[in-house]
Amino acid sequence: MSPSPSLVLVGHGMVGHRLLEALAERGALAAGDGEPGWRVTVLAEEDVPAYDRVHLSSVFAGTAPEDLGLCAPGFLAGHGVDLRLGDPAEHIDTAARTVTTTSGAVVPYDALVLATGSYPFVPPIPGADAPGCFTYRTLYDVDALTAWAARDEARTGVVIGGGLLGLEAAGALRTLGLATHVVEFAPRLMPLQVDDGGAAALRSTIESMGVAVHTGVGAVEVETAADGRVSALVLSNGERIAADLVVFSAGVRPRDRLAREAGLAVGDRGGVAVDPHCRTTDPYVYAIGECAQTSDGRVYGLVAPGHQMAEAVADRLAGDGTTEFTGADTSTKLKLMGADVASFGDPFAGGGEATEIVFSDGREGVYKKLLLGPEGQLLGGILVGDAEAYGSLKPHAGRLLPAPPEAFILPPSAGGGTLPGADALPDDAVVCSCHNVTKGAVAAAIAEHGLTDIGGVKRCTRAGTGCGGCVSTLQAVLDAAGVEKRRGLCEHFPELSRPELYELVRTEHIRSFTELMERHGTGGAGCTVCKPVVANVLGTLAPELGLRHVLEGEQAALQDSNDLFLANLQKDGTYSVVPRVPGGEITAEQLITIGEVARDHGLYSKITGGQRIDLFGARKEDLPAIWRRLVAAGFESGQAYGKSLRTVKSCVGAKFCRFGQGDSVQLAIDLELRYRGLRAPHKIKGGVSGCLRECAEARGKDIGVIATAGGWNLYVCGNGGASPRHADLLASDLTAAELFALIDRFLMYYLRTGERLERTSAWLERLGGSGDGLAHLREVLIEDSLGIGAELEAQMDRHVAAYHDEWRAVLDDPEALARFEPHVAGVEFLEPGRGRAAVLPDGTEAALFKDADGAVYAVGNRDPFSGTDVIANGIMGSRDGVPVVASPMHKQEFDLRTGACLDDPEVSLPLLPVPRAPCPGRD
């Protein structure tokens, strides 16, 4: 073969582009004429380069289409790739080894890779081609749907198909403000992923959002009005749904026409037949992704298997190649319209030999099922509504579980236990699904390279650099390897823990991060660890230090994205808004206001487990307008974004319940209003039950109160979530005054002595657990063995007196409001240590940062891991003396001088020119 053979890639989607990246990683692409490696020509049907279809729905929520792009600036040109947009392949001549495009160009090849993907299946029913009928697959589809839905007469949309793509499309229609219906021919939603029980829980959640679900029926006709446009959809049961828009999402079919016409073998149900190396029946032609029927006889519709196929072909083209693709794990975990859905292993294993372990809670929309084999091995499972145990269960598929199955699926109140740690995982268990990294590979890297922290594990293995969901497991592997945790917070405060920093700030009256660094740090700009910790401490001690708002002055540069914008960052780059609803008590007028805000801003609304309402999908620049309406209705910030008190849940208690022994609602309101705004090492949750029946689940909270005939019992240090723990009884039969005084002491002592991100449950275990730890708390808080009881109560009184609503404070501060503008007008408006987004003259969106010395950096604003436009909102700091920014999504750090990711050397941000003139902004 010549030094620079010709490779033709047909299709430039996610899988096709991954092939180019894999070849580049292997040094197999020719950057110029005459250089060794493949000279690549890409024939693309769309008129835009490869983009992230997985996050296509984020465009409806405001993500710019260009932000979904997968091509790093300079990648194609730097590797000599000839990308021909809008000129797809029309014919393959395998004898002559040429491809003819729709423009008539004839392109020769030494190797050909088909990555043509799939096309949406549109059932052959009357009216399916009428104006107002759409598919949902491309950016063009998004534009067309958005334009049609924007018409004044567009009110109702129907999605045909209740699978993964169908429910995504339904979510898109809701975002566009349409009344939405979903029609599924199968008797349940998501028939390929969940069973009847899981589908019922999912349906309940979706219908609670106002989406009408029709299952067990098909579409037989699209009716049209006199002007030819869609007017209704007729179902097989005779029902007629008035509609202005119909989306077909009834599955996909492999795009294998080119292969069929070229005489290549295809599967009986479609798909280009390939061997384990992804070669077709012609040894010079390969097929990857959704257009291929792999050697196990399947066509895979997920991106991850397509990437694995791309790796196999790249390995083959770069050398002899031993990598094979013989099948893939189709386990999935995703959030559909706000509902967690996960399946793993064989979720439908049966044959009479599988034992089912099922937990179902129809009130909460939760369904969990595990399937065990004859020998007790885990065959598979389904999780709907609560998929927290997915990471612990998936690696054990095909193996015996290290704990009773009930521990993985039951809530603490029903007998669930603490999930097993990393030491229970076998070495071949995959701990990072994004990069297919096993526990054994992580352990080997720790031993070989002497790794001591998560950053080192990320750099050596790439584990944790994708979604970031495995970081806690990676830390557990480090712990199991006997790696000693460093005492201090980070390189900037290597000898100081959070409690020690707290005491220094309190006793020395330190009022800023700069002052603390000068007195007790090693120098530098701080980092994503120490800056939020110091911000938290300053917020806690604000009444003592004379500080006001958490976004005032230098404090704004310390805040993580949630605290910076006083809202919770979501996976698509939008934010959620949670107003405080003390005790779950709310007026009809307030409910109406929340509904109107959700409707007017296109927000998804959900009632939370803490008895309040969460509004999802808000853009950063819309937050002040949303707050203004909520504040006018009597709401304030619920601080769901902060390490602070979240809620105090209650039952109805003596007000209505015939068993109630105390007014749990009023007590919950009083507790929440007293401790609101209190920043702590981690979030704090409370609960008040009016009797021992415990309907508020108070013993699963950090602060749990239960009414008795003699007063109130106080339980502390409970926790739900991944490591559930029942709270311990601290004191019994307290009066209300005694109860509040003891909680004052408890919380303030926790604030002083808790470590960074340490829940009260872990704090108590560190103190000695239910034995010595609880005894220690009784000595300090009740017996006042340290003589600080009155001091702790007085400090709480000062906090209560100084409380102010953080939303209202921003609305009253023009300088703080300016941070919510979508783009900054120029570098002169930058604050030291804080980033802002800006639109450059060529239309590129940049993230601009200015350090304390006035140096300005400009990088691309798109996070390469999540595909969201958020880099400007990350924390700026330093790492080993290098100026960095940490992505607010999963905390990967990027060198601001070069754009390189310090946690994954194969990923980078584009460097952009620093604007010297006012930035134009974007309409």
N, C-alpha and C positions, 0 to 999 in steps of 0.2 A: 504494500500500500504506500502511496506517496506520502511525503512528510505532512501534507495538509489535505487530507481527504475531505470530502464534502458530506455534511450531515444536513438533512432536511427535516425540520420539525414541523409537523402539521398541527397547528393549534397552539395558542399561547395563553392557556388558562393557568390555574394554580399548579396543576401537575406538570404541565409542559415547562413552566418557568422553574419548577423545582429541579427538573432534569438539567436545565442550563446551569443552575447553581451547583448541583452535584458534580457536573463535569468541570466547572471552574475550580471547585475545591480540590479536585484530583489533578489539576494542571493540564487538563486534556483539551483545552480550547486554544486555537491559534489566534493570538492577538493581532497579527498582521500577516501580509502576504509572505509566503515562504517560511513562516515559522512553523515549528512542529505543533501538531494538535489538529482538532477538527475545525474546519471552517463551516459555520452554521448559518443556514437560512431558515427563518421562521415565517411560516405562512399563516397569518391570523385572519380570522373572519371578522372580528370586531375591529372598530377603528380606534381602540385604545389598548395600550399594553396590558399585560396580566394584572389582575386585581383580585382582592380577597372576596370571593363570593360568600364565604362563611359569614362575614359580617355585612352582607349586602343590606340587610334590614336597617342597619345603623344610619343609612343615608336618609331614611324617612325621619329619623330623629335629629337630623341636622349635620351629620358628618359629610364633609365635602367629598364628592366622588374621587377626586384625585388623591385623597388621603387613604383610600383603599389600595392604591397602587403598590405592587410588589417589586417593581424594578428600582433598585437603588440608583441614584444619579451616577451616570458614567459606567454602569455595569455592562450594558450591551456594547457600547462603543469600545470600552476597555478590553473586551474579550472578542472583538471582531465579529459580533453577531449582527447579521443583516435581518432586521425585523421589517416585514412587509405587512402593514396594517390594511385591513379592508380588501385583501386580495387572497381569498382562501383557495385551497387546492380543489380542483375540479375533476382531475383524472390522474390515475397512476398507471404508468407503463412499466411493469416489473421486468420485462425483457430488456428494455432500453435503459432501465433505472432512471426514469425521469418523472417529474411531476408537472402537470400543466395546471396553471391557475385560471381563475375566472377572467383575468385580464388578457389571457393568451400567452403569458410568459411560460417558458419551458425551463425547469430547473433540474439539473442532473444531480444524482446523489450516489454516494458510496454506501451510505446507510440512511434509512428512512425510519422515523419514529412517528407513529400516529398517536396524537393526544387530543382527539377531536371531542372527547367528552360525551355528553348525552343531550337529548332534546326532550322537552316536556311532552307528555302524552296528552292529547286533546281528544276526548271521546267523540266519535262520529255521530253527533246529535244535531238535529235541525237548529240553525241559528248560532252555532258555535263560532262562526266567523263574523258575526255582526259587530258593528262598532260598539265598544263597551265591553268586549270580551278580551281578556288578556292572559298571558302566562307570566310567571314570576321566576326569572332565571338570570337576567342580565341587567346592567345599568340602564340600557335602553328601556327595558320593561319597567324599571323604577320610574324613569322620567315619564313614560306614557301613563302609568297608573296615577302618578302624582298630578299630572296635568288633567286627566279625566276627573279625578276626585275633586279637583279644585273648582269644577263648574258649580254654579249656584244650585242647579237642579239635582246634583249628586247627593243622595242621602243614605242609600243602603247598598252594601256590597255583599256578594256571596262567594265563598271559596268552595270549589268542588275538590274535595280531598282533605282528609283529616289526619294525614301523616305528618312527619317532621316538617316538610316544606309547606304543607297546607296550613299548619298552625302558625308557622312563621308569617305566611301571607296574611292570615287572619289578624295577627298582631300588627302588621303593616297597615291594614285597612282601619283598624282602631286608631292607630297613630294619625291617620289622615282624617279622622273625625267622622267616619262612617259607621252607621249601625251595621253590625256584622253577623253573618250566618256562616256556619260550616256544615257542609254536606259530605258524609262519608258512607260509601257503599257497604263497607264491613259493619258488623254489629257494634263495633267499638272504635274509639279513637286510637291512633297509633297502633294498629293491629300487629305490626311487625316487631314492636319493641315491648309492649306491655300486655298483660292479660286482662281479663274482665274486671278484676278488682282494682288494678292500677288505672285502667281506663275510666272506671267510675269515679275514682278520686280526682283524676285529671279533669274529667268532664265537670265535676262539681266546681272545681276552681275556675275553670274557663267560663262556665255559665254565671258564676258570681260576678264576673267582670261585665256582664251584659251581652255576651256573645251567645247567640242561639245555636244549639248543636242539634243536627239531624243525623242519626245513624241508622244503618240498615236500609237505606233508601238510595236510589241512584238518580241522576239527572237524565231526563228524557227529552227536554226541549228548552231552548232559550227563546222566549217570546220577544218580539220587537214591537216598537211603537210605529206610528205612521211614518216617522222620519227614518226608520230602519235601525234605530238605536235600541239597545237592550232595555226591556221594560219589566221582565219577570223571568224566573226560572221555574219550570214545572218538574216536579219530582215523580218518581215511579209509584208512589202511593196516592197520587192525585193532588197532593198539596201544591199550591202555587205561592211562590215567594216573590213579592214585588221587589224589584232590584234595578239599580241604575248601573251596576258594574258587576261583572262575573270574572273571577280568576280561576283558571284551570291549574290545579296542582295535584293531579291524580297519578303521580308517578312519572318516571322518566324511561326513556329507551336509549340504548347505546347508539351512537352515531357511527355506524359501520358501513355506510353506503360505499365509500371509496374502496374499502377492502372487498366487499361483495363484488363490485364491478371489476376489480382487478383480479378476481379469481382466487382470493385468499379464503381460507376456511373460516366460517363463522359458526357460532353456537346455534342450537335449535331455536332458542328464544332470543337470539341476537347477541352481539358482542364478538369482536375479532378473537378467534381462538389463538392462544399463545402458550408457550411452554414455560417451565420454571424460570427461564432467563428473559421472559416476556417477548420471545421471538415468535413471529407468525410462521405459517407454513412456507414462507419465503425467508431464507436465512438472512437476507439483507433488510428485512422490514420488521420493526418492533411495534408493539401497541401497549399503551399504559393508561391507567385511569379508568374512567367510566365506560370507555369504548371497548375495553378488553374483557374477554372471558378467560379467566386465569386457569391454570392447570388443575385447580380443584373444582372446575366447572361452574364457578360463580362469577357474577358481575358485581363489583363493589361500588357502591354509591357514596362512599365516604372519602374525605380528602386524605386521611392518614394512610390507608392502603395504597392510594395512588402515589403518595410520596415514597412508600417502600418500593413500589414498582419502578419509580424513577431512579432510585438508588441502585436497583439491580441492573437496569439498562446502563446507567453511567459506569458502573463497575465493569460491565462487559465491554463498553466502548473504550474505556480507558486502559484496558489490558485484557488478559484472559478472563478474569472475573470469575469468582466462585459464589458470589451472592445470588441467592435464588428467592423467588417469591412463590410460595406454595399455599398461601392463605394468610388471613389476617384476623386479628382480634377485633370484633365489631362492637365491643363494649362502648357504651356512650354515656356521657353525663352532660346534660345541658339544661338550660332554663328556657321554657316555652311559655310566653305570655305570663311570666312571673312565677311559674310553677317549676320546681326542680323535678327532673325526670332522669332516671338512670337505669340501665340494665347492663348485666355483665354475664360472662360465661354463657350457658345455655338457659335462658330465662323460661323456656317452655319444656324443659326436660320432663319426660313423663314415662309412659310405658308401664305404669303401675309400680315401678321400683323406686321412684323418687318420693321422699317425705317432704311435705310442705310445712314451713314455719311461717306463720302469717301474723302481722300486726296491722290493724286498720282502725283509723280514727276519722269517721265521716265528718265530724264537726270541724276538724282542722284540715281536711283534705289530704290526709296522710295515709299511705298504703305501702307496706314493706313485706316482701316475700323472699324467703330463702328456700332453695331446693337442695336437699341432701341426698346423696346416693346411698346404696345399701350398706356401705362401710362407714357412712358418716361423712364422706367427702363432700365439699361444697360444689355443686354442679352449676349453679347460677343464681341469679336473683333479680328482683325488680324493686326499685325505690321510687316512690312518687310523693312529692310534697316535702320530703325531708331526705336528702341524699347525702347527709353528712358522713355516713359510714361507708360510702362508696370506696374511698381510698384505702380503707382497712380491709374491705371484703374482696375487692377485685384481685389483688395479688394472690389470694388463697384459692381462687377458682381451680378446681381439680384436686384440691388438697383438703386435709382435715383442718378444721378451724382450731385456732389455739385457745378458744374460750367457748363457752356454751353459745349457741346461735342466738339465744334470747338477748345476750349482752349487746349484740350488734343492732338489734331492731327495736327493742322495747325502750320507752322513755324511763327515766329514773323512778318515777312514781309507780311504774308497773313492774319493776324488777330489773330494768336495764342496768348495766354496769359500765365501768371504765373500759374503753376499747384497748385491746392489747397494743403494746408499743412495737418499735422496730425490731427488738430482739426476738419477737415471735415470727418474723418474716424469714422465709428461706432465702439463700443467697441469690437464687435465680428469679426471685420475685421482682417485677418491674415496679420501681418506686417513682420513676418519672416517665409518665406515658408520652409526654411531648417529644422526648428524645430517646425513648426506649432504653433507659438506663436502669440497670438492676441494682439491688441492694449490694450484691457481691462486688459490682464494679465500683460503687461508691466506697465500700469498705476497703477495697484494694487500693484505690487512689489515696485514701486517708493514710494507709500504712506506708505506701510507696513514697509519697511526697510530703509526709509529715504535716498533713493539713490540720488546722486547728479551728477553722470557722467555716460558716456557710459560703462566704465569698470564695474561699479556696476550693471548696467542693464544686461550686459553679464553674470556676475557671478551668478546672481539670476534667470535669465530666459533662458539662453543659446541663446537668440536672438542676432543676429549679430556675432555669432561665426562660422557660416558656410561660405558662400560666401562673407559676409560682405556688400552685396548690400543694406541692410536695415538700415545701421548705421545712415544715414541722417534722416530717418523717426524716428528712436529711439530718436535722439536728438530733433526732433520736438515734440515728446511726452513728453520728459523732459521739454522742454520750455513751452508746454501747461499746464504742471502741476505746473508751477510757480517756478520751481527750478532756483535759482539764479546762473548764471554762475560765476565760480571763476575768479577773476581778472587776475591772473598770468597765465603763460604758463602751469606750471606743478608743481610737488612737489619739483623740483630742483630750480625753479625760481617762487615761489608762489606769489610774489608781483610785478612781472615785466611783462608787456605786450611786444609784439614784437616791437612796436615803441619805447618803453623805452629802450629795449635792444639795438636797433639800435643806439639810441643817446649815450648810454654809450660806445658802441664800437667805435663810430665815435669820440666822444669828448675826451675819455680817451686813444684812440689809442690802444685798446686791440687787440692783434693779434692771439689769440688762445682760444679755448673752455676752456682749463685748466685755463688760466689766468682769463677768465670771471667767471668761477665757483669759483675760489679762492677769487675774489673780491666781487662778488655779489650773488653767489649761496648758497645753503644750504649744499653742499657737495654731494658726490656720483658720479656715473659714467654717469649721464645724462640718457636720455630716447628717445624713438621714436618720442617724440614731440619736445623737446628742441634741440636735436642734429641737425636735419635737419634745424630748424629755424636759429640756430647760423651759420651753414654752409652757409645758404642762405645769411645771413647778411654779413659774412666775404667775400663771393663771390661778393656781391654788392659793398662793400667798399674796395675791393682788391687794386684798384689804390691808394687809400688814405693811405692804411696800408703797401704798399710795398709787398703784397702777389702776387703770380703768379698763379699757377694752382690749381684748386679745389681739385685735388687728391694729392697735395703735402703735405708730412708729416702728421701731426695729422688730417688735414682736411679730409683725406680719411675715417677715422673712424667715421666721422660725417654724411657722405652722406647716403641717402636712396639708395636702390638698383638701381634705374634708374640713379641717378647722379653718383653712384659709378662706373657703367659700361657705362655711357654716351649713354644709349639706353633704350628703354621702355620695361619693363618686361611684358610678356604676360601670359595668364592663364596656358599654358603648360610648363612654365619655360624657354622658349626661349625668344629672344629679337627682337624688331623691330628697323630698322635702317632708319632714315629719313635725307637725305642730304638737305642742304639749297638750295632752288631754288628761289632767290629773284624776287619778282613780277611775279612768274610763268614762267619767261623767261629761256629757256634752249636750248642748241645746239643739233644738230643731233648726234654729237660725244658723248656728255654726255648721251643722251638717250640710245645709243648703249652700253655704259659702264654699265649703270644701268641694262640693259637687260642681259648683259653677266654675271654680278655679281649675279643677281637673278638666272640665269640658272645654273651657276657653283656651287652655294651654296644651290640650291633647295629652294629658297625663294619665298613666295607668294608676289606678287606686286600689289599695289592698288594706284590709284590716289586719293589723299585726297581732302577734301573740301577746303583746304588752298592752292591749286594749286601746290602741290609737290607730290613726289612718296614715298610711304611707303613700305619698304621691311620687311616682317614678317618671323619669324621662324629661326632666326640666333642663333646659340649657342654662349655662352659667349666666349669660347676660339677662335671662328672664327671671332669675331668682329674686332680685329686689322687688319687681312688680308683683310677683306671687306673694312675697312676705307682706307687702303693703296691704294687700287685700285681706290676708289672714290676720294681721295685727289689728286692722280696723274692725274685724269681727270678734276681737277679744282673745285671739290666740297669741302665743309666744313660741319661741324656739323650743322644740322638744329635745334639742342637743343629742339627737341620734348619731351625730357625726363625731362627738367628742368622747374622750376617756373620762366619763362623768356619769352622774346619775341619769339613767334612761327613763324608767317608769317604776311606779309602784302599783302593781296589779291588785285588784280586789274582787271579791265576790259581792253580792248585794247585801249580805250580812243582815243585821237586825231590822233594816228598813223594810224588807219584804219577806225574807226567808223565815219560815216557821221554826227553823233550827238555830237561827242566828243568836249568838250570845253577846255580840258587840257590833257597834256601827262601823263595819270594816270599810265602807266607802268613804266616810268622812275622815277616818284615820289615814287611809291611803292618800287622800287629797292633802291632808295636813303634812304628812311625811314628804310627799313629793314637792310641795311648795316650800318646805323648809330646806330641803337638800338639793333643790334644783341649782344647776350651774356649778356644782362642786366638782372640780377637776381632780382626778385621782390617778393612781398608777394604771388602772384599767377601768373598763366600764363597770357600773354598779346597777344592780337590779333589785327591786323590792317586791314584796307581796304581803297582803293582809287577808287572812281568812277569818270569817266571823264565827267559826266554830271548828271543832276538831275534825269535821268532815273534809276540811282542807281543799275547798273548791278553787282557791286562788293559787294553789301549788306553792305556798309560801316557803316550804322547806327545800325548794329548788332554787332559792334566791340568795343573794349576798346578805340581804336583810329580810328575814321572814318573821311575821307577827301573826299569832293565832289567839283569838279570843277564848277565854275560859270563864267559868263562873266566878273566879276570883280576880279577874283583870286581864292582863295580856302576857303571853309567853313570847320571849324574844329568841329567835334562832338566827345563827350567823354562819357565814362562809359556805353557803350552799351554791351549787352551780349546775346548770344543765349543759347542753352542747356536747362537744366531743368527749369531755372528761367529766361526766356527771358525778355529783356528790351531794348527799343529803346534808342539810344544814344541821349544826349542833345546837342544842339548847344551852343558851348562855344564862338566862334568868327567867324565873316564873312569877306569875301573878303580880305583874307590875301595874302601878297606876299609869295614867297617860304621862304625867310629869316625869315619873321615874323612867319610863320607856324612852322618852325623848332625850333625857340626860344621858342615858346609857348608850343610845345610838350616836349621840354627839361624840362621846368619848371613843366609841368603837371606830367610827369613820375617820376622825382626826388622827387616831393612832395608826390606822392603816395608811393614811396619806403620808405620815412621817416615816414609816418603816417599810412600806411595800417597795419591791423592786420594779424596774421597768416592765410593763405589760404583764404584771403578776396579778391574777384574779385573787379575790379574798380566799377562795378555796385552796389555791396553791400556797398563798401566804401562810394560812393556818398549818398546812402540812409542813412547811419549812420551819414553822415555830414548834412543831412537834405533834401535829395532828389532833385527833379527838382526845388524846390523853394529855401529855405535857403541854401541847400548844393551847388547848382550851383552858387548862389550869392556869397557864401564864396569862391569858386574856382576862380571866376572872380576877387574878391577883392585881393586874395593872388597872383594869377598868372598874371593877367593883370594890376591891379592897384598897385601891389607890396606892399600891406598893411603891410606885415611883414618885408619888406626890405631884402628879401632873394633871389630875382629873379636872380640877377647876380651870386650869390653863387651857385644856382641850375644849371644855365647854365654852369658855370665853372666846376662843378662836372661832368656834362655830357661830357664836352670836354675831361676831364681826362679819363673817361671811354672809349671814342672812341679811344683815343691815346693808351690806354693800351690793347685794344682787341687783342686776339689771338685765333686761332682755337683750341678747346679743343681736337679734334681727333688728329690733328697733334702733339700737345704737348705730348700726350700719346705715339705716335709712336716714338717720339724723346727721350723718357725717359725709359730706361731699367727697372728701379725700378717700374714704373707705369705699364709697360707691363707685369711684372711678376704676377700681380694680376689677369690677364686674363687666366693664366694657369688653367686647369680644377681641378687639385689637388695639394696640397702642399706636399713637400717631408718630412716634419717633423715639430715638434712643435717649433724648433729653428727659423723657418721662419715666425712665426706668428707675427703680429703687435698688440700692445696693443689696445683693444677695437674693434677689427675687426676680423671677422670669416673667415675661409678658409675650403674648403672641403678636405678630405684626405681619402685614401683607407687603411683600417687596414689590418693586415696580413691575416685575415680570409676572406677578400674580402668585408667586410661591409664598406659602405660609411659613414663616420662620418663628423660632423660639429665640428671643433675645434675652441675654443675661448680662448684668453688670456686677463686677466684684467690688470689694471695698476700696480698691485702688483706682477704680474708674475704668478698668479694662472691660470692653464689651465683646461678647461672643454671640455668634449667630449660627444656629443649627436648624435642621428640619424639625417641624413641630409634631410630626407623626411618630408615635411609638411603634417601632418595628415589630414588637412582640404582640401587641393587642390590636394594632391597626387603628388606634384612636388618636385624635388630635389633642394631645395632653402634655407634651414634654414641657411646655412653657409653665405649667402649673407644678412642676416638680421642685424638690428642694435642691438649691445650689449649695455646694460645699466643697470639701477637698478630700482627697484620698491619696495618701503617700505623697502629699505636696502637689498633687495634680488637681486643677479645677474640674469639678464634675457636676453633673446634674443627675438626680435619681428619678426615674420614671415614677409618677404617682400611682401607676397601676400595680406593678409588682416589684418595684424598687431596684431594677437593674440600673447600674450606674454607667454614664457615658462621659468620656474625656471631652471637655468643651473645646480643647485646642485642636483635636483631630477627628472628633465624632465617634471614635472607637468605643465599643461597649467593653467595659473592663471585666464583665462577668461572662461574656461570650465573644471571643475574638472574631467570630465569623459574622458578627452583626455590627452595624454602625449607623450613625445618623449622618446625613449629608451636611457638609460644611457649606455655609452660605455667606455671601458678602454682607458685611455690616452696613446697614443703610446710612448714608451720609446726608440724606435729605428727608423731609417728612414722608412717612409711609402713606400710601394712597388709601388703605382700608379696603373693605370688600362690601359690595352691596348685599 
